[in-house]
Amino acid sequence: MEKGLLKLQVRFLGSQATTLTTTDDLSPPSAAILKREDLLKADCVLVWPPADGMAGLLEAQQRLAVVETAAAADRFLKHWPAGAIRVASSVEGIGRISFDELPPEPQLLVFMPKAKQALYSLLQTLVQSSAASHEVLLVGEKRSGVDGIGKSLVKAGIDAGKVDSLRHCQIWRVTVQRDDGALLQWLTAALAADRAQFEFTNPLTGKPLSLNSGAGVFSFGQLDEGTELLLSTLCEWLNDCPGDSVAAGKDGRQSGVLKGRVLDFGCGNGVISAALAQFDGRLDIVAVDTSASACESTAFNLSQLAPEAQVIMADGVRPLIDTGEHGAFDWIISNPPFHEGLRKSLEPTLVFFESLASLLKPGGRVLLVANSFLPYQQFLQKHKFEVTVLQEDARFTVMMVKRVLKRQTGH
């Protein structure tokens, strides 16, 4: 699989775990497409397919899959030739792929992205490409907004129509002509900037921090309340540390306790990593996310603050452990995700929690923020971790987590 499409030193780590593929292991859009596989050409290009069983049920033939997440890459690599897989941000998508790789007038099967801006950017790229026309099959759950987009295209006079409605999904066919004036005009009105800049005062430094966010990445264009509470709580905790354990860092900042190698799991736009880098540039930061868009946003935001930081695209943290990061981290600081696409899912975070003991150095600490209704505290305590609630309100809980070490008994 070609990994050079990821910019700014982002690395992709594939998982070695085996994956079972069954017809039950399908998202509704994949189930809908497999039901209407007759619509697909042999050289159809899949764009942003989900990480589900479709990879093992849909034959590669001469097809190319453009994936946005590490989980999807892992799935397809287990069933398709490596040369048929590309990793690309959902913001730029197929625009990152050389059109020399595609058929003369390619058919694209596009799975509706979470961010509509990503779809608009893709269509804009196709209109401005050298191919005379493209057939785009757009599939998505009804709640994803696919129906509204399809109807808007029709209203704008663009050659689009609904092909089928099944499995709580819709399939639309859009014909994209090169230099289509009506489509370009519609996209100009609909397309927001790929990145939105936002600024906030970093609680750890008291200084302004200006960051860019990628469309489709968590908390687009703003600092989310949970991460803000996490950073302010960390600042208070550092200030309350005993004087003999805290050494003043650069500019009087207290960095004696917060030092060493730090993991930002589920980094999103890299807000936590950037705040830490501004606090102390000596921190060895590793940021991980399953999303190519998130990794690109984080790498972009760290390019000046922490150019030596590692940004890794991986499906969870198990690939980190498999590639030598066992017992490597002094700190893990995270606002862990609990959504996969449109669905709530605790599985990635619970698997992450099960790996904490393997990731931390002896005496290492974990600082987490989570929605207060999530059962993280009970899960961690069940797995022999000491959990201290540092801050809690009606919406969020900030927890400090340490591994409970077994007491040694004398003989």
C-alpha positions in Angstrom: 0.0 0.0 0.0 1.3 3.4 -0.9 1.8 5.5 2.2 3.5 8.6 0.7 0.1 10.2 0.3 0.2 11.2 4.0 2.0 14.5 4.5 4.2 15.9 7.2 5.8 12.7 8.4 2.6 10.9 9.2 3.2 7.1 9.5 0.7 4.3 9.0 1.0 1.2 11.2 -1.0 -1.8 10.0 -2.4 -4.3 12.5 -1.3 -7.9 12.5 -4.6 -9.1 14.0 -6.8 -11.5 11.9 -10.3 -10.4 10.9 -13.3 -12.6 10.4 -15.5 -11.6 7.5 -19.2 -12.4 7.5 -22.3 -11.0 5.9 -23.3 -9.9 9.4 -20.2 -7.8 9.7 -21.5 -5.1 7.4 -22.6 -1.4 7.8 -25.9 -0.5 6.2 -24.2 1.2 3.2 -22.1 -1.8 2.5 -25.0 -4.1 2.8 -26.9 -1.9 0.3 -24.1 -1.9 -2.2 -23.6 -5.7 -2.0 -27.3 -6.1 -2.6 -26.9 -3.9 -5.8 -23.5 -5.1 -6.8 -24.9 -5.1 -10.4 -24.4 -1.3 -10.4 -20.6 -1.6 -10.1 -18.2 -1.8 -13.0 -15.2 -4.2 -12.7 -12.8 -1.2 -12.4 -15.0 0.8 -10.0 -12.9 3.0 -7.6 -14.1 2.7 -4.0 -13.8 6.0 -2.1 -13.9 6.1 1.8 -15.3 2.6 2.2 -16.0 1.6 5.9 -14.0 -0.8 8.0 -16.3 -3.7 7.7 -16.7 -7.1 6.1 -17.3 -5.7 2.6 -13.5 -5.9 2.0 -13.7 -9.7 2.0 -17.0 -10.0 0.2 -16.4 -7.6 -2.8 -13.9 -8.9 -5.2 -11.0 -6.6 -6.1 -11.0 -7.3 -9.8 -9.3 -4.2 -11.3 -10.6 -1.9 -8.6 -8.8 0.6 -6.4 -9.9 1.5 -2.8 -9.1 4.9 -1.4 -9.4 4.5 2.4 -9.5 7.2 5.0 -9.0 5.3 8.3 -6.4 2.8 9.5 -9.2 0.4 10.4 -10.4 0.3 6.8 -6.8 0.0 5.5 -6.3 -3.0 7.7 -9.5 -4.7 6.5 -8.7 -4.2 2.8 -5.1 -5.2 3.1 -6.2 -8.6 4.4 -8.3 -9.3 1.3 -7.1 -7.1 -1.5 -3.6 -6.8 -3.2 -1.5 -4.1 -1.5 -1.2 -2.2 -4.8 -5.0 -1.7 -4.9 -5.1 0.3 -1.6 -4.4 4.0 -1.1 -4.6 6.0 2.0 -5.9 9.6 1.6 -7.5 12.2 3.8 -11.3 12.6 3.4 -10.8 16.3 3.0 -8.8 15.9 -0.3 -9.7 12.3 -1.0 -9.4 11.2 -4.6 -7.7 14.5 -5.4 -4.6 13.1 -3.8 -4.5 10.2 -6.2 -2.9 10.6 -9.6 -5.6 10.4 -12.3 -3.1 8.4 -14.4 -3.9 5.5 -12.1 -7.6 5.7 -12.9 -9.6 4.4 -16.0 -10.2 7.0 -18.7 -13.8 7.7 -17.5 -13.8 6.1 -14.1 -16.8 5.1 -12.0 -16.5 6.1 -8.4 -18.4 4.4 -5.5 -18.4 7.1 -2.8 -19.4 6.3 0.7 -21.0 9.4 2.2 -18.4 11.0 4.5 -19.3 12.4 7.9 -18.2 15.9 6.7 -20.1 17.2 3.7 -17.2 19.4 2.9 -15.2 16.3 2.0 -17.8 15.3 -0.6 -17.9 18.8 -2.0 -14.1 18.9 -2.3 -14.1 15.5 -4.1 -16.7 16.7 -6.6 -14.8 19.9 -7.2 -11.7 17.9 -8.0 -13.6 15.7 -10.4 -15.1 18.6 -12.3 -11.6 20.1 -12.7 -9.9 16.8 -13.7 -8.8 15.9 -17.2 -11.4 13.1 -17.6 -14.4 14.0 -19.8 -16.9 12.6 -17.3 -17.2 10.5 -14.2 -20.0 8.4 -13.0 -20.3 8.8 -9.2 -22.4 6.4 -7.2 -23.1 8.0 -3.8 -24.3 5.7 -1.0 -25.1 6.6 2.6 -27.6 6.1 5.4 -30.6 8.4 5.2 -29.5 10.1 8.4 -26.2 11.0 6.8 -27.8 13.7 4.7 -27.3 11.9 1.4 -31.0 12.5 0.4 -30.7 16.3 0.9 -27.5 16.5 -1.1 -29.0 14.5 -3.9 -32.1 16.7 -4.1 -29.9 19.8 -4.0 -27.9 18.6 -7.0 -31.1 17.9 -8.9 -32.5 21.3 -8.0 -29.3 22.9 -9.3 -29.8 21.3 -12.7 -27.1 18.7 -12.3 -27.4 15.2 -13.8 -28.3 13.3 -10.6 -30.9 10.8 -9.6 -31.8 8.3 -6.9 -31.1 4.7 -8.0 -32.4 2.8 -5.1 -33.5 3.0 -1.4 -32.8 0.0 0.8 -31.4 -1.0 4.1 -32.2 2.5 5.5 -29.8 3.8 2.8 -30.0 5.6 -0.5 -27.9 5.2 -3.6 -27.6 8.2 -5.9 -26.0 8.4 -9.4 -24.3 11.7 -10.3 -22.7 12.3 -13.7 -19.8 14.7 -13.3 -18.8 16.4 -16.5 -15.5 18.2 -16.9 -15.9 22.0 -16.4 -19.6 21.6 -15.6 -20.6 25.3 -14.9 -23.7 24.5 -13.0 -21.9 22.0 -10.7 -19.0 24.4 -10.1 -21.4 27.2 -9.2 -23.2 24.9 -6.8 -20.0 23.7 -5.2 -18.7 27.3 -4.9 -21.8 28.1 -2.8 -21.7 24.9 -0.8 -18.0 24.3 -0.2 -16.6 25.6 3.1 -12.9 25.9 3.6 -11.0 22.6 4.1 -9.5 23.9 7.3 -10.9 26.4 9.8 -8.5 28.3 12.0 -9.3 28.8 15.6 -7.5 30.3 18.6 -7.7 29.8 22.3 -5.7 30.5 25.4 -3.7 27.5 26.4 -4.3 26.9 30.1 -0.9 25.3 30.5 0.9 28.5 29.3 -1.6 31.3 29.5 -0.6 32.1 25.9 -2.7 32.2 22.8 -2.5 29.1 20.6 -3.7 29.2 17.0 -4.6 25.9 15.3 -6.1 24.7 12.1 -8.8 22.0 11.9 -9.6 19.6 9.1 -13.2 19.2 7.9 -14.7 16.0 9.3 -12.3 15.9 12.3 -13.7 16.1 15.8 -14.6 19.6 17.0 -14.1 21.3 13.7 -13.1 25.0 14.0 -13.3 25.2 17.8 -11.8 24.0 21.1 -14.2 21.4 22.5 -15.4 21.7 26.1 -14.0 18.4 27.3 -10.5 19.0 26.1 -10.6 22.5 27.5 -11.5 21.0 30.9 -8.8 18.4 30.6 -6.1 21.0 30.0 -7.2 23.4 32.7 -7.4 20.5 35.2 -3.9 19.4 34.2 -2.7 22.9 34.9 -4.3 23.0 38.3 -2.9 19.5 39.1 0.6 20.6 38.2 0.3 23.7 40.3 -0.8 21.7 43.3 2.1 19.2 43.1 4.5 19.3 46.1 7.3 21.8 45.6 10.1 19.3 45.7 8.6 17.3 42.8 8.0 20.1 40.4 10.8 22.0 38.7 10.2 25.3 36.9 10.5 24.8 33.2 11.2 27.4 30.5 9.5 30.8 31.2 8.7 29.7 34.7 6.4 26.8 33.6 6.3 23.9 35.9 7.4 20.8 34.0 9.2 18.6 36.5 6.4 16.1 36.8 5.1 16.3 33.2 8.1 15.2 31.3 9.4 12.4 29.0 7.4 10.5 26.4 3.7 11.4 26.0 1.0 9.6 24.0 -2.0 11.5 22.7 -4.5 8.8 21.8 -7.3 9.8 19.4 -5.5 13.1 18.7 -8.0 14.6 16.3 -6.8 18.0 15.3 -3.9 17.7 17.7 -5.1 20.2 20.3 -3.7 18.2 23.3 -0.4 17.6 21.6 0.0 21.3 20.5 -0.9 22.5 24.0 1.7 20.2 25.5 4.3 21.2 22.9 3.8 24.9 23.7 4.1 24.1 27.4 7.4 22.3 27.1 9.1 21.7 23.8 11.3 19.0 25.3 8.4 16.6 25.6 8.6 13.6 23.3 5.1 13.5 21.8 3.5 10.7 19.9 0.0 11.4 18.5 -2.2 8.5 17.2 -5.5 8.5 15.3 -7.2 6.1 13.0 -8.2 9.0 10.6 -5.9 10.2 7.9 -7.6 13.7 8.1 -7.0 13.9 11.8 -3.4 12.8 11.4 -2.8 15.4 8.7 -4.4 18.2 10.8 -2.2 17.2 13.8 1.0 17.0 11.8 0.2 20.4 10.3 -0.4 22.0 13.8 2.8 20.4 15.2 5.0 21.3 12.3 6.2 24.4 14.0 5.6 23.7 17.7 7.1 20.2 17.7 8.7 19.2 14.4 10.2 16.1 15.9 6.8 14.8 17.2 5.5 11.5 15.7 2.1 11.4 14.2 0.9 7.8 13.5 -2.2 6.6 11.7 -3.1 3.3 13.3 -6.3 1.4 14.3 -5.9 1.7 18.0 -2.7 1.3 20.0 -2.0 -2.4 19.5 0.1 -1.7 16.4 2.3 0.6 18.6 2.9 -2.2 21.0 3.6 -4.7 18.2 6.3 -2.3 16.8 8.3 -1.8 19.9 6.5 0.8 22.0 5.9 -1.6 24.9 6.4 0.2 28.2 7.4 3.4 26.4 5.3 6.2 27.8 5.6 8.3 30.9 2.3 9.9 30.3 -0.9 9.2 28.2 -3.1 12.2 27.9 -6.3 11.7 25.9 -9.9 12.7 25.1 -10.6 9.3 23.8 -13.2 8.8 21.0 -16.5 7.0 21.5 -17.9 7.4 17.9 -17.1 5.4 14.8 -18.6 7.5 12.0 -22.2 8.1 12.9 -22.4 5.4 15.5 -21.5 5.4 19.2 -18.9 2.8 19.9 -16.9 2.2 23.1 -14.9 -0.6 21.7 -11.8 1.3 20.5 -11.4 3.1 23.9 -12.0 -0.1 25.9 -9.4 -1.9 23.9 -7.1 1.1 24.5 -7.7 0.8 28.3 -6.9 -2.9 28.2 -3.5 -1.9 26.7 -2.6 0.8 29.2 -0.4 -1.5 31.3 1.6 -2.5 28.2 2.1 1.1 27.1 3.1 2.8 30.4 6.5 2.9 32.0 6.5 1.9 35.7 5.0 4.8 37.6 3.5 6.2 34.4 0.3 8.2 34.5 -2.9 8.5 32.4 -5.0 11.7 32.3 -8.4 11.3 30.6 -11.5 13.3 30.0 -14.8 11.6 29.1 -18.5 12.3 29.0 -19.7 11.7 32.6 -22.3 9.0 31.5 -19.6 6.7 30.0 -18.6 3.8 32.3 -14.9 4.3 32.0 -14.1 4.6 35.7 -15.7 1.3 36.6 -14.0 -0.4 33.6 -10.6 0.8 34.7 -11.1 -0.1 38.3 -12.2 -3.6 37.3 -8.9 -3.9 35.4 -6.8 -3.1 38.5 -6.2 0.6 37.9 -6.3 3.3 40.5 -8.7 6.0 39.4 -8.8 9.5 40.9 -11.5 11.9 39.8 -9.8 15.4 39.5 -12.7 17.3 38.1 -16.4 16.5 37.4 -19.4 18.4 36.2 -22.8 17.5 34.6 -21.1 16.7 31.3 -17.5 15.7 31.7 -15.2 13.8 34.1 -11.4 14.2 34.3 -9.6 11.2 35.7 -6.0 10.5 36.7 -5.3 6.8 36.3 -2.4 4.8 37.7 -1.7 1.1 37.5 -2.1 -0.7 40.8 1.2 -2.6 41.4 1.1 -5.9 43.2 2.7 -5.7 46.6 5.7 -7.9 47.0 5.6 -10.1 50.1 8.6 -11.4 52.0 9.4 -15.1 52.6 
